[in-house]
Amino acid sequence: MSTRPGTIVLAGATGYLGRAVASELLKRGYRVVAPVRRLPGPDMPQIPDGCDVRVAAITSNHEMSTLLDDVRADAVISCIASRSGEAKDAWRVDYGANSKLLAAAAAAGVRHFVLLSAICVQKPALAFQHAKLAFEKELMDSELSWSIVRPTAFFKSISGQVDRVRAGKPFIVFGNGTETACKPISEADLARFLVDCLADPGRHNRILPIGGPGEALTPLEQGALLFDVAGRSPRFRHVSPLLFRVALALLAPFAAFSKRAAAKAELARIGHYYATESMLSWDAEAGRYDADATPSTGTDTLRDHYARMLSEGAGDQDLGEHKLF
């Protein structure tokens, strides 16, 4: 008789967090089925050995229904997300692909669906946030049990200036550098939290904001920490968040008839949002972010992460769009 705890279909297994979730599932003995658009090659991130990799497009109802029927999954974990955050991409992936995955899971009799969302959707102003919220509602209204995990900033998302500091350049902050904060979390700690949602009834049918260990850190504190780990004297460059507003004003007249201008305008909105909003639990009644109300988990610290990046480089953590600076 098999002693496996179950079969999990993991959507987004080639992604930054998906690979960590796959490794954590395998470590705990789950059978991990990873649907991909095409088999991984040298130009694609490698899925951990031990996963059952299947070619099946998440955006295809037929292909996903066939796969889910075949593998008899107990649960689905979705780590898929649009890469750009642009409106068209967000509604196609954050909402559309997840919606098709949910429909296929329901038809196949899957019992539980774990969704990786984002803490910023609690105060929506951007297209991708509205797309994520639309799917969250669809999932909560479905017949499946569910867990919606809304993490704060990943280590990856606040690592884009490591090379600048290594090269002796100043650390860039928006405004005075203290107006926003987050509780950064590692991919390993977040993966453990997501996998725990499968077997913990206390995390079923709940929205779960989560951050990493320790106190919330402002960008100024993140920069000071990076300089300290690098053994350099702190140097900061302050940039006004109004920069994004100016860019948006310049692009707005062209956005109505130019897809490229519209996409850049949305990126300007995203930049302004992250320059001015904290990635912490939002207290709507008090009208403020609350670090104390933002749950913490895990053991990996940002200090240790910075030390690894300074000594070993980014490794398999391709910074991609996080190479902003």
Sequence and secondary structure as in RCSB ss.txt:
>XXXX:A:sequence
MSTRPGTIVLAGATGYLGRAVASELLKRGYRVVAPVRRLPGPDMPQIPDGCDVRVAAITSNHEMSTLLDDVRADA
VISCIASRSGEAKDAWRVDYGANSKLLAAAAAAGVRHFVLLSAICVQKPALAFQHAKLAFEKELMDSELSWSIVR
PTAFFKSISGQVDRVRAGKPFIVFGNGTETACKPISEADLARFLVDCLADPGRHNRILPIGGPGEALTPLEQGAL
LFDVAGRSPRFRHVSPLLFRVALALLAPFAAFSKRAAAKAELARIGHYYATESMLSWDAEAGRYDADATPSTGTD
TLRDHYARMLSEGAGDQDLGEHKLF
>XXXX:A:secstr
      EEEEETTTSHHHHHHHHHHHHTT EEEEEESS   TTS    TT EEEE  TT HHHHHHHHHHHT SE
EEE    SS  HHHHIIIIIIIHHHHHHHHHHTT  EEEEE  GGGGS  SHHHHHHHHHHHHHHTSSSEEEEEE
E  BTGGG TTHHHHHTT  EEEETTS S  B  B HHHHHHHHHHHHH GGGTTEEEEEB SSS B HHHHHHH
HHHHHT    EEEE THHHHHHHHHHHHHHTT HHHHHHHHHHHHHHHHHH  BSEEETTTTEEESTTS B  S 
 HHHHHHHHHHH STT   GGG   
